[in-house]
Amino acid sequence: MAKKNGKKFRIYIVGTGNVAIPLEKTTSFSIENAIIDASDKDSGGYATGIDGQRSWSAETTLNYDFAQTGQLALLDALIDPDVSTEQNVLIGEDNETGDIAWSGSALIASASFSGDNESLVTLDISLTGNSPLTKVTKA
């Protein structure tokens, strides 16, 4: 398996084309299985489990730029209680034939700003999956 450059691992907002969230610095993506404890007195002293509900989330840190409409659209959706925060997203690589990514619907869970002395202001955005994931291979 070929190693991948993290620069190409992005969060894309799906609409008319896949548009990467602008000015991303870092991207993380997590898929989880809430394992249900199935241990009993006959488990031989070891915990046993069964599959539970799956969940997923993604986080990104951006260099904040108020002129970037893609960043503002995410913030506006989170701030306005009359607007749904649900976004169709693609997480992974979407550059070359054979690239693999995961597609799903996510809710914007949080946004937080940070500004250290003599550094760029950053914006952290957290997404919580709101649908099953679909593996996508770029044709």
N, C-alpha and C positions, 0 to 999 in steps of 0.2 A: 504494500500500500504506500502510495506516495505521501510524503509529508506535505502539509499545507501551510502557507503563509497566513498568519492570523489577520493580516490587513484585508484579506478578501472575505473574511467571515463577518457578515453584516446582518442587520435587521432591515428588511425591506417592507414598506407599506405597499400592499397590493391594491391596485386600482387599474387605471389605464397604464399598463406597464408596471414593473416592479421598481419602486423608487427607494433607494437607500436613505435611511434617516441621515440628514446632513451632519457632517463634522463629528462622526463617531470616533472616539478614542479607544474604547474597550467594549466588547460584547461578551456576555455570558448567557448560556442556555442550559436549562436543567430540566430533566424528565424524571419524575418520581413515581414510585409505586407504594401506596400506603398498605404495607403488609399487615394482614390481620393475624393476630396471635392465635394459633391453633394448638398451643401447648396444653398438655394434660398430664395426668399422673403416669401415663404409659409412655411418655416421650423420652424416657431414659436420661432425664436430667438435662436435656438440651431443649432450647426453644425451637418450636416449629411454627410455620406460618403458611398462609395461603395468600394468593394475590388479592389485592384490594383495588380501590379506585386509583387510576392513573391521574397524574396532574403534571403540568409543565409551566415554566416561567422563563422569562428572558429579562435581562437587564442590560442597559447601555449607559456609558458615560460619554457625554458630548462636550465639545468646546462650545459654550453657549454663544449664540449670535442672534440678536433680536431681529435681524434682517432675514433670517432663514425661515421662510414660510412653513417648511416642513416641521420645524421645531415648534413654531407658534401654533400650528394646527393641533398638535398633540396637547400642548398646554391649555389652549382654549377649550378643547373637549373635556379636559379634566376639571377646569374651573367652572364651566357652565352646567348647572344641574339639569338643564333642559336638553342637553346634547349627550348622546350616548358616547361612552369612551371606547366602545368596541371597534377594533381595527382588524382587518384581515392582514396577516403578516406572513412573510417568508423569512426563515432564519437559516443562515448558512451562506453558501456561495452561489451566485447566479451570474457568473461571468463567461464560462467556457462550456462547451459540450462535455457532458459527463459529470458536471458539478452536482453535488448533492445538497439539498436543503430540506427543510420541513415547513409545511404550510399549515396554518390554523387561524382561528379567531382568538383574539386576546382582548382583555380589558386593561386599560391603563390603571395600574394600582397606585402609583405614586410618582411624584416628581420632586426633586430637591436640588437646590442650588448650593454651590460652594465657591467661595472666592478667597483664596489665601493672599497674603500680602505679596505684591509683585508677581502675580501669576494670573493666568486666564481664568475667567469664571467658567465653571463646569456645571452641567446639568445632568443629573442622574435620573433615568426613567426606568420604572419597573413595570413589566407587563405580566399579567396572570392569564394563563390559557383558559379559554372559555369554550373549547371544542376539542374533539379528537385531533391528533396530528396526522398529516399525510406526508409520506416521504415523496420528494419530487426530485427527479433527475433531469437536468437540463438537456434538451434534445439538440 
